[in-house]
Amino acid sequence: MSDAAFWTALADPHRRAIVALLLERPRPVGEIVEACGLSQPGTSKHLKVLREAGLVRVRQEAQRRVYALDPAPIAELDAWLAPYRRLWNSSLDALGRRLDETASDDPEEPVPKD
């Protein structure tokens, strides 16, 4: 899987919708077509891009092709995002503290207690 193929695959909203569907469970192509409201050829093209990017796997069940997410690339993305999550959490914690300070400085505004 190349990084460019991964990001290109996820850049399209239809492909993100397919990934979200497959997050729930593996699905046959017909079910993906129905859920996404795309044509069968259009859905197949999106699935090919996702497959080539390594995001999904396909298995044959009789006459059906069933697609499932491949968790490995998602785990790589999660690991890549980890430092940014720490940054976001730190920033959100600081914002929360500042909002608490601002709320407690205003004597007319009651501060809700948990």
C-alpha positions in Angstrom: 0.0 0.0 0.0 1.4 3.4 -0.9 0.6 6.4 1.1 -0.6 8.2 -2.0 -3.0 5.4 -2.9 -4.3 5.3 0.7 -5.1 9.0 0.8 -6.5 9.1 -2.7 -8.8 6.2 -1.8 -10.1 8.0 1.3 -10.4 11.3 -0.4 -13.6 10.3 -2.2 -16.8 10.6 -0.1 -18.4 7.5 -1.8 -15.4 5.4 -0.8 -15.5 6.8 2.7 -19.2 5.8 2.9 -18.2 2.3 1.7 -15.5 2.1 4.4 -18.1 3.1 7.0 -20.4 0.4 5.8 -17.7 -2.2 6.0 -16.8 -1.0 9.5 -20.1 -2.6 10.6 -19.5 -6.0 8.9 -18.3 -7.6 5.7 -20.9 -7.1 2.9 -21.5 -8.5 -0.6 -21.3 -6.0 -3.5 -25.1 -6.0 -4.0 -25.6 -4.8 -0.5 -23.0 -2.1 -0.9 -24.6 -0.9 -4.1 -28.0 -0.7 -2.4 -26.7 1.1 0.7 -24.7 3.6 -1.2 -27.2 4.3 -4.0 -24.6 4.0 -6.7 -24.7 1.9 -9.9 -23.1 -1.5 -9.7 -20.3 -0.5 -12.1 -19.6 2.7 -10.1 -19.5 0.8 -6.9 -17.2 -1.8 -8.4 -14.8 1.0 -9.5 -14.8 2.4 -5.9 -14.2 -1.0 -4.5 -11.3 -1.6 -6.9 -9.6 1.6 -5.7 -10.1 0.6 -2.1 -8.8 -2.9 -2.8 -5.7 -1.6 -4.6 -5.0 0.8 -1.7 -5.1 -2.2 0.6 -8.1 -0.9 2.6 -10.4 -3.8 1.8 -10.2 -7.5 1.1 -12.5 -9.5 -1.1 -13.5 -13.2 -0.9 -15.6 -15.2 -3.2 -18.7 -16.9 -1.8 -20.3 -19.0 -4.5 -21.4 -16.3 -7.1 -21.0 -13.4 -4.6 -18.0 -11.2 -3.8 -17.9 -10.2 -0.2 -15.8 -7.2 0.9 -14.4 -6.6 4.3 -12.1 -3.9 5.8 -8.4 -4.8 6.2 -7.6 -3.5 9.6 -3.8 -3.2 9.0 -3.9 0.1 7.0 -6.4 1.6 9.5 -4.0 0.6 12.4 -1.2 2.4 10.5 -3.3 5.5 10.2 -4.2 5.3 13.9 -0.5 5.1 14.8 0.3 8.0 12.5 -2.4 10.1 14.1 -1.4 9.4 17.7 1.0 12.4 18.2 -1.7 14.7 16.7 -4.3 13.3 19.2 -2.0 14.2 22.1 -1.7 17.7 20.7 -5.5 18.0 20.2 -6.1 16.6 23.7 -3.7 19.0 25.3 -5.2 22.0 23.4 -8.7 20.9 24.4 -7.8 20.5 28.0 -6.3 24.0 28.0 -9.4 25.4 26.4 -11.6 23.6 29.0 -9.5 25.0 31.9 -9.8 28.5 30.3 -13.5 28.2 29.9 -13.8 27.1 33.5 -11.8 30.1 34.7 -13.9 32.5 32.6 -17.1 31.0 33.9 -16.0 31.2 37.5 -14.9 34.9 37.0 -18.5 35.9 36.1 -20.4 36.1 39.4 -23.8 36.4 37.7 -23.4 33.2 35.7 -23.8 30.1 37.8 -21.3 27.3 37.2 -23.0 23.9 36.8 -21.7 21.2 39.2 -21.4 17.7 38.0 
